[in-house]
Amino acid sequence: MDKSCKRIIIGIDDTDSREGMCTTYLGALLIDELSDFCNPVGDPLLIRLNPTIPYKTRGNASVAMCFNCNEPEKLIGHVVSRISSLARMECENTNPGVVFIMEEDFGKAKPLLSEFFLHAVRDVISIEEAKSLAENLGLTFRAFKNGRGLIGALAACGAMLDKEWEHTYEFLTYRKTEACGTKRFVDSDSLFEADLRTYPGTWDSVDRFNELVVCVPRSPDPVLYGIRGNTRFAVEAAVAMVRSEEIERSCIYRTNQGTDMHLMHTQGVDDVLDMHSYMLEGTVATASHTIRGGHSIFILEDDSGKTIDCAAFEPTKNFREIIRKLIPGDRVIVYGSVMESTLNIEKIQIISLAQLVENRNPLCPSCGKRMKSAGTGQGYRCRKCATESLETQSLQVKRDLEAGFYEVPPCARRHLAKPLIRFRDSDASLFPGR
Ligand code: ATP
């Protein structure tokens, strides 16, 4: 390698608005443009951060990429100018951030930034915290407007420096500029076929139970569709089967999607904070009730007797049927994010089922048939045999539910949530991938 050639990591975030653009598109565009005078190194990264952050446009994503480059100043100038011209600056909520890390700083930046990466996936970070970290590390960065995008940009750089995290892939395809905002054409049959042939190597392209295509967005951004999978090979194989409108470009990102990286163990409800995501074990205290809008909510009690509402919201569709079958005494672990003191369930492990006991009219000791009620508070009577009883009969009823894991369907899956199909028998932990 030429001595003047430097390795440079670039992290970018917060360039889009609900009306258009997408940071992953800008990443793909920059990889193509920078490749004219630099050499890309390794896979670009698509990092999903804390899914509860209110400033997010859609999926709280940031991107990072790495290049070998003889002309670092030219690279920096090009990236900053493309962000300035393409980011949706007019949107109040768009506050781009970009960070450049030169090879000589990798060593000193790695411990702090890899910690920051996990912090950004699990916690809530202030803009000041991000700025002072970038300054203390002496990094080259640019914070546009209020600079909130620095948080995601630094986190993505941390992910690039720290290779030791569980990862998956997403093959993203982008529309031609003139097509953006019009109805997308991606042939559904080809997506179902690609899924059939590559699942479980790829997942969440379609939702078979609800008969929905999941991998084609509806918003006016440049993404045409994205195929998620365990390996580069799997996503490439699926994309080769998809029929669609013409694409402008594509990019295969390495990502923390589908890894449960956002989830933290917690001992009990006392430790639970809003805007954080947990695995919480407890006992069902009340069966679920369904509120307006079709959301099902039950109360979970931890081992110290503290309680929290756990919700399966309407978009989780058929998953609510499982939640509605829970009864007091069932022992479960719930997985999900806490917002407004309610845990939004992404998946649930039913560890043990309580006995379901039903009270029935007693049997007549003479003829063996069920007695009839003799009127309120007057017990039971068999008219034929004239026998009487004051006691109901308690019967253990078979539960219409089994212990095990249950998850929301693909159409309701969050980017970071790990689909059960990705758990292996050898996954002793069944817990987040680090
Ligand atoms: P885009 O495609 O532009 O990245 P998005 O849905 O990913 O869209 P953003 O527009 O990036 O959302 O908005 C999310 C904002 O929240 C970014 O500025 C990002 O830096 C910031 N952010 C991400 N994670 C955290 C966190 N853990 N704490 C505080 N802010 C965060």
Boltz pocket constraint, residues with backbone or C-beta under 6 A from the ligand:
constraints:
  - pocket:
      binder: B
      contacts: [[A, 13], [A, 14], [A, 15], [A, 16], [A, 17], [A, 21], [A, 22], [A, 23], [A, 24], [A, 49], [A, 50], [A, 53], [A, 55], [A, 56], [A, 57], [A, 58], [A, 59], [A, 60], [A, 61], [A, 62], [A, 93], [A, 94], [A, 95], [A, 119], [A, 120], [A, 121], [A, 122], [A, 123], [A, 124], [A, 125], [A, 126], [A, 148], [A, 149], [A, 150], [A, 151], [A, 152], [A, 153]]
      max_distance: 6.0
